[in-house]
């Protein structure tokens, strides 16, 4: 068995070289990622193996969360109710939970959200009027998807005001290495209060639909299931989109030829979004999996009980699939083969919504601020988090 490799902390600023090396070694590589709760397991970096294993039922999701939760304490205490969602489950439980929310993410429903998203983007950019500088993440990429998610929920400003009066507010701040802005307990308290409010005042939003499903017989959701489903939609959808927007702006501004091509022809935008997803995937690793039985990966056999980490960053720069994979090219013909949103039954339900937000965000940013550029003293610093690929800050010059 190969020795376990422990990268230096600087790995997070420059991960692609390591993923390239691990991919060349073939199969899977045992890695212990640095951090306060070291994440250890077999890391898969090739596109073909990643795609196969993302759809392999022998790799359990529920088992992985339970085991890792015992190791870290994440699934213990009051916040444990937030982890009973579909991303942490296997069929048939996963099938039942996904069926309850997938109607909210159809192409037609997603397209209908365009006016709401454009209104939020316009309002955020209006706040930059008259300024020479702005910080993209805290002032744009972070608040936009949060507003969209709560709009999808049907949570109005009036709802938030009622909850503030009742003393239920979201606490917390941005933490180094993690774009999540909430603690588990404050999120749990807030979401349960919001769900109670939707029972009092039902509407056509997603939370009211989940509350209605809670009351039905065959499809009934437990209280923990409905709360954790809301939590998943806030955190998973929010964090991925924050990283997608920030990574995309950074890629465009550090590749001026590609940015100029896009500004000259905005019909290239859909392809540009796919290339951004491929080039700097907002999720570095797919959600944690656990071998429910021995699984062969190349010449390696992963034994029952061991973690498997599927590297989306590695798969999306596999030269066996992508020509010159380290080159950023918005006209790339093979970009759509990326695995940034996963594959198989756990493919991200909110992928169309994330793409739409990114397309609208990039279009408005480049149109309203055609001279947009990075601040002169900017040095890219990335989250020290093995699962997410996102910048900690992105200071901009607007003129």
C-alpha positions as CSV (number, residue, x, y, z in Angstrom):
1,X,0.0,0.0,0.0
2,X,1.3,3.4,-0.9
3,X,2.2,5.9,1.9
4,X,-0.3,8.4,2.8
5,X,0.6,11.8,1.4
6,X,0.0,15.0,3.5
7,X,0.3,18.1,1.4
8,X,1.6,21.4,2.8
9,X,-0.9,24.1,3.7
10,X,0.2,25.9,0.5
11,X,-1.5,23.1,-1.4
12,X,-4.8,25.0,-1.4
13,X,-3.3,28.0,-3.4
14,X,-1.8,25.7,-6.0
15,X,-3.6,22.3,-6.0
16,X,-3.5,21.5,-9.8
17,X,0.1,20.4,-9.8
18,X,-0.6,17.8,-7.1
19,X,-3.7,16.5,-8.8
20,X,-1.8,16.2,-12.0
21,X,0.9,14.1,-10.3
22,X,-1.6,11.9,-8.5
23,X,-3.5,11.4,-11.8
24,X,-0.3,10.3,-13.5
25,X,0.3,7.8,-10.8
26,X,-2.9,6.1,-11.8
27,X,-5.9,4.7,-9.9
28,X,-6.3,6.3,-6.5
29,X,-3.9,7.9,-4.1
30,X,-4.1,8.0,-0.3
31,X,-4.1,11.6,0.9
32,X,-4.5,13.3,4.3
33,X,-5.6,16.9,3.6
34,X,-4.3,19.5,6.0
35,X,-6.7,21.3,8.3
36,X,-8.1,21.3,11.8
37,X,-10.2,18.2,11.1
38,X,-7.8,16.3,8.6
39,X,-9.7,14.7,5.8
40,X,-8.1,11.4,4.9
41,X,-9.0,8.9,2.2
42,X,-8.4,7.6,-1.3
43,X,-8.4,10.4,-3.9
44,X,-9.5,9.7,-7.4
45,X,-8.3,12.2,-10.1
46,X,-8.9,10.8,-13.5
47,X,-12.1,11.8,-15.4
48,X,-13.0,8.3,-16.4
49,X,-12.7,6.9,-12.9
50,X,-14.4,9.9,-11.3
51,X,-17.4,9.6,-13.6
52,X,-17.7,5.8,-13.0
53,X,-17.4,6.1,-9.2
54,X,-19.8,9.0,-8.9
55,X,-22.4,6.6,-10.1
56,X,-21.2,3.5,-8.3
57,X,-23.7,2.3,-5.7
58,X,-21.0,0.5,-3.7
59,X,-19.8,4.0,-2.6
60,X,-22.2,5.0,0.2
61,X,-23.1,8.5,1.1
62,X,-25.0,7.8,4.3
63,X,-22.3,5.6,5.6
64,X,-19.6,8.2,4.9
65,X,-21.4,11.0,6.8
66,X,-22.1,8.8,9.8
67,X,-18.4,7.6,10.0
68,X,-16.9,11.1,9.4
69,X,-19.4,12.6,11.8
70,X,-18.2,10.3,14.6
71,X,-14.7,11.4,13.9
72,X,-15.3,15.2,13.9
73,X,-18.5,15.6,16.0
74,X,-20.2,17.4,13.1
75,X,-23.3,15.2,13.3
76,X,-23.7,15.4,17.0
77,X,-25.5,18.0,19.2
78,X,-28.3,20.4,18.3
79,X,-27.0,20.9,14.7
80,X,-27.2,17.2,13.9
81,X,-30.8,17.7,12.5
82,X,-29.2,19.6,9.6
83,X,-27.5,16.5,8.1
84,X,-30.5,14.3,7.3
85,X,-30.8,15.6,3.7
86,X,-30.6,13.8,0.4
87,X,-26.9,14.6,-0.3
88,X,-26.1,12.4,2.8
89,X,-28.4,9.5,1.8
90,X,-28.6,6.5,-0.5
91,X,-31.5,5.0,-2.3
92,X,-34.3,4.4,-1.6
93,X,-34.3,7.2,1.0
94,X,-32.4,9.5,-1.4
95,X,-34.9,8.8,-4.2
96,X,-37.8,9.8,-2.0
97,X,-36.2,13.0,-0.8
98,X,-35.0,14.1,-4.3
99,X,-38.5,13.5,-5.8
100,X,-40.0,16.0,-3.3
101,X,-37.8,18.9,-4.4
102,X,-36.9,18.3,-8.1
103,X,-40.1,19.9,-9.3
104,X,-38.7,23.2,-8.1
105,X,-35.7,23.0,-10.4
106,X,-37.2,22.2,-13.8
107,X,-35.9,24.2,-16.7
108,X,-39.2,26.2,-16.9
109,X,-39.2,27.1,-13.2
110,X,-35.5,28.1,-13.3
111,X,-36.0,30.3,-16.4
112,X,-38.9,32.0,-14.6
113,X,-36.5,33.2,-11.9
114,X,-34.5,35.4,-14.4
115,X,-36.4,38.6,-13.6
116,X,-35.9,38.1,-9.8
117,X,-32.1,37.4,-10.3
118,X,-31.6,40.3,-12.6
119,X,-33.3,42.6,-10.1
120,X,-31.0,41.5,-7.3
121,X,-27.9,41.9,-9.6
122,X,-29.0,45.3,-10.6
123,X,-29.6,46.4,-7.0
124,X,-26.2,45.1,-5.9
125,X,-24.4,46.9,-8.8
126,X,-26.4,50.1,-8.2
127,X,-24.7,50.2,-4.8
128,X,-21.3,50.5,-6.5
129,X,-22.3,53.7,-8.4
130,X,-19.8,56.5,-7.9
131,X,-17.2,54.2,-6.4
132,X,-13.7,53.4,-7.8
133,X,-13.3,50.1,-5.9
134,X,-15.4,47.2,-4.7
135,X,-14.9,43.8,-3.0
136,X,-16.6,41.2,-5.2
137,X,-17.2,38.4,-2.8
138,X,-18.6,40.2,0.3
139,X,-20.5,42.8,-1.8
140,X,-21.8,40.8,-4.7
141,X,-21.0,37.0,-5.0
142,X,-22.0,36.3,-1.4
143,X,-25.3,38.2,-1.1
144,X,-26.6,37.4,-4.6
145,X,-27.2,33.6,-4.3
146,X,-28.4,34.0,-0.7
147,X,-31.1,36.4,-1.9
148,X,-32.0,34.0,-4.7
149,X,-32.3,31.0,-2.4
150,X,-34.5,32.7,0.0
151,X,-36.5,34.1,-2.9
152,X,-37.0,30.5,-4.1
153,X,-38.1,29.6,-0.6
154,X,-40.8,32.3,-0.8
155,X,-39.2,34.2,2.1
156,X,-40.0,37.8,1.7
157,X,-38.6,40.9,3.5
158,X,-41.8,40.9,5.6
159,X,-41.1,37.3,6.6
160,X,-37.6,38.2,7.7
161,X,-38.9,41.2,9.7
162,X,-41.4,39.0,11.5
163,X,-38.6,36.6,12.5
164,X,-36.4,39.4,13.6
165,X,-39.2,40.7,15.9
166,X,-39.5,37.1,17.3
167,X,-35.8,37.0,17.9
168,X,-34.8,34.5,15.3
169,X,-31.9,35.8,13.2
170,X,-29.0,34.4,11.3
171,X,-25.7,34.9,13.1
172,X,-22.1,34.4,12.1
173,X,-19.5,35.8,9.7
174,X,-17.2,34.6,7.0
175,X,-14.7,32.1,8.3
176,X,-11.2,31.6,6.8
177,X,-11.4,28.7,4.4
178,X,-15.2,28.4,4.4
179,X,-17.7,30.6,2.6
180,X,-20.6,29.3,4.8
181,X,-21.7,32.3,6.9
182,X,-23.8,30.5,9.4
183,X,-23.3,28.3,12.5
184,X,-25.3,25.1,12.5
185,X,-27.3,26.0,15.6
186,X,-28.3,29.5,14.5
187,X,-29.2,28.1,11.1
188,X,-31.3,25.4,12.7
189,X,-33.2,27.8,14.9
190,X,-33.8,30.2,12.0
191,X,-35.0,27.6,9.5
192,X,-37.4,26.1,12.0
193,X,-38.8,29.5,12.8
194,X,-39.2,30.2,9.0
195,X,-40.9,26.9,8.5
196,X,-43.3,27.6,11.3
197,X,-44.1,30.9,9.7
198,X,-44.8,29.2,6.4
199,X,-47.3,26.9,8.2
200,X,-49.0,30.1,9.4
201,X,-48.8,31.8,6.0
202,X,-48.5,29.3,3.2
203,X,-47.5,30.6,-0.3
204,X,-46.3,29.2,-3.6
205,X,-42.6,29.0,-2.5
206,X,-40.5,25.9,-2.0
207,X,-40.7,25.9,1.8
208,X,-44.5,25.9,1.8
209,X,-44.4,23.0,-0.7
210,X,-42.1,21.1,1.7
211,X,-44.4,21.9,4.6
212,X,-47.3,20.6,2.6
213,X,-45.4,17.4,1.9
214,X,-44.7,17.0,5.6
215,X,-48.4,16.6,6.2
216,X,-49.0,14.0,3.5
217,X,-49.0,10.3,4.2
218,X,-46.9,8.3,1.8
219,X,-44.4,11.1,1.1
220,X,-44.4,12.5,4.7
221,X,-41.2,14.3,5.7
222,X,-40.0,14.2,9.3
223,X,-39.2,17.5,11.0
224,X,-35.5,16.8,10.7
225,X,-35.8,15.9,7.0
226,X,-37.6,19.1,6.1
227,X,-35.2,21.3,8.1
228,X,-32.1,19.6,6.7
229,X,-33.5,19.9,3.2
230,X,-33.8,23.6,3.6
231,X,-30.3,23.7,5.1
232,X,-28.9,21.8,2.1
233,X,-30.5,24.2,-0.4
234,X,-29.1,27.2,1.4
235,X,-25.6,26.0,2.0
236,X,-25.0,23.7,-1.1
237,X,-26.6,26.0,-3.6
238,X,-25.3,29.2,-2.0
239,X,-21.6,28.2,-1.6
240,X,-21.2,26.7,-5.0
241,X,-22.6,29.8,-6.7
242,X,-20.4,32.2,-4.6
243,X,-17.3,30.3,-5.8
244,X,-18.6,30.0,-9.4
245,X,-19.1,33.8,-9.6
246,X,-15.8,34.7,-7.9
247,X,-13.7,32.1,-9.7
248,X,-15.2,33.2,-13.0
249,X,-14.5,36.9,-12.6
250,X,-10.9,36.0,-11.5
251,X,-10.4,33.8,-14.5
252,X,-11.7,36.4,-16.9
253,X,-9.7,39.2,-15.4
254,X,-6.5,37.2,-15.4
255,X,-7.0,36.2,-19.0
256,X,-7.6,39.5,-20.8
257,X,-7.8,38.0,-24.2
258,X,-10.7,35.7,-23.1
259,X,-12.4,38.6,-21.3
260,X,-12.1,40.8,-24.4
261,X,-13.5,38.1,-26.7
262,X,-16.5,37.7,-24.3
263,X,-17.2,41.4,-24.2
264,X,-17.1,41.6,-27.9
265,X,-19.6,38.7,-28.3
266,X,-21.9,38.0,-25.4
267,X,-23.3,35.0,-27.3
268,X,-20.2,33.2,-26.0
269,X,-21.5,33.5,-22.4
270,X,-23.0,30.0,-22.1
271,X,-19.7,28.4,-23.2
272,X,-17.7,30.7,-21.0
273,X,-19.7,29.6,-18.0
274,X,-19.0,25.9,-18.8
275,X,-15.3,26.7,-19.2
276,X,-15.2,28.5,-15.9
277,X,-16.9,25.5,-14.2
278,X,-14.3,23.2,-15.8
279,X,-11.2,25.4,-15.3
280,X,-11.7,26.2,-11.6
281,X,-14.5,24.0,-10.4
282,X,-16.3,25.6,-7.4
283,X,-16.4,22.3,-5.6
284,X,-12.9,20.7,-5.4
285,X,-14.1,17.4,-4.1
286,X,-17.4,15.6,-4.6
287,X,-19.3,15.0,-1.4
288,X,-17.8,12.3,0.8
289,X,-18.3,8.6,0.0
290,X,-17.5,5.4,1.8
291,X,-16.8,1.9,0.5
292,X,-19.7,-0.3,1.5
293,X,-17.8,-3.2,0.0
294,X,-14.3,-3.6,-1.6
295,X,-14.0,-1.4,-4.8
296,X,-11.3,-1.7,-7.4
297,X,-9.9,1.6,-8.7
298,X,-7.2,0.9,-11.3
299,X,-4.7,-1.4,-9.6
300,X,-5.8,-0.4,-6.1
301,X,-8.5,-2.1,-4.0
302,X,-10.3,0.2,-1.6
303,X,-11.3,-1.9,1.3
304,X,-14.7,-1.8,3.0
305,X,-14.9,1.1,5.4
306,X,-12.5,3.4,3.7
307,X,-13.3,6.9,2.5
308,X,-13.2,7.8,-1.2
309,X,-12.6,11.4,-2.3
310,X,-13.5,12.1,-5.9
311,X,-11.5,15.1,-7.2
312,X,-13.6,17.3,-9.5
313,X,-10.6,19.6,-9.9
314,X,-8.5,16.7,-11.1
315,X,-11.1,15.2,-13.3
316,X,-11.8,18.5,-15.0
317,X,-8.2,19.0,-16.0
318,X,-7.6,15.4,-17.3
319,X,-5.6,15.6,-20.6
320,X,-7.3,12.4,-21.7
321,X,-10.5,14.3,-22.1
322,X,-9.6,18.0,-22.4
323,X,-7.1,19.4,-24.9
324,X,-4.5,21.5,-23.2
325,X,-6.5,21.3,-19.9
326,X,-4.5,24.1,-18.1
327,X,-5.5,26.6,-20.8
328,X,-8.5,28.8,-20.1
329,X,-10.5,29.0,-23.4
330,X,-14.1,30.2,-23.4
331,X,-14.5,28.7,-26.9
332,X,-13.4,25.3,-25.8
333,X,-15.4,22.6,-27.6
334,X,-15.0,20.0,-24.8
335,X,-15.8,22.2,-21.8
336,X,-19.3,20.7,-21.3
337,X,-17.8,17.3,-20.4
338,X,-16.8,18.7,-17.0
339,X,-18.0,17.1,-13.8
340,X,-18.3,20.3,-11.7
341,X,-21.8,19.4,-10.7
342,X,-21.2,15.7,-10.2
343,X,-22.7,12.8,-12.1
344,X,-25.3,10.1,-11.5
345,X,-28.1,10.2,-9.0
346,X,-26.4,12.9,-6.9
347,X,-25.9,15.3,-9.8
348,X,-26.6,18.8,-8.5
349,X,-30.3,19.6,-8.8
350,X,-29.5,23.3,-8.7
351,X,-27.0,23.3,-11.5
352,X,-29.3,25.2,-14.0
353,X,-30.0,27.8,-11.4
354,X,-26.3,28.3,-10.6
355,X,-25.5,28.6,-14.4
356,X,-28.3,31.2,-14.8
357,X,-27.0,33.3,-11.8
358,X,-23.5,33.2,-13.2
359,X,-24.6,34.1,-16.7
360,X,-26.6,37.1,-15.5
361,X,-23.9,38.2,-13.0
362,X,-21.0,38.1,-15.6
363,X,-23.2,39.8,-18.3
364,X,-24.1,42.7,-16.0
365,X,-20.7,43.1,-14.5
366,X,-18.9,43.3,-17.8
367,X,-21.6,45.6,-19.3
368,X,-21.8,48.1,-16.5
369,X,-18.1,48.0,-15.8
370,X,-16.3,47.4,-19.1
371,X,-13.0,48.5,-17.6
372,X,-13.3,46.1,-14.6
373,X,-9.9,44.9,-13.3
374,X,-8.2,43.4,-10.3
375,X,-6.8,45.8,-7.7
376,X,-3.1,46.5,-8.2
377,X,-2.1,44.9,-4.9
378,X,-4.3,41.8,-5.3
379,X,-2.8,38.4,-4.5
380,X,-5.1,35.5,-4.9
381,X,-5.7,33.7,-1.6
382,X,-7.8,30.5,-1.7
383,X,-9.9,28.9,0.9
384,X,-7.9,26.4,3.0
385,X,-10.7,23.8,2.5
386,X,-10.2,20.5,0.6
387,X,-13.9,20.4,-0.5
388,X,-14.4,23.9,-1.8
389,X,-12.4,25.8,-4.4
390,X,-13.0,29.5,-3.8
391,X,-11.2,32.8,-3.2
392,X,-11.2,34.4,0.2
393,X,-11.5,37.9,-1.4
394,X,-11.5,39.6,-4.8
395,X,-10.8,43.4,-4.6
396,X,-11.7,45.1,-7.8
397,X,-11.1,48.4,-9.6
398,X,-14.3,49.5,-11.3
399,X,-12.8,52.2,-13.6
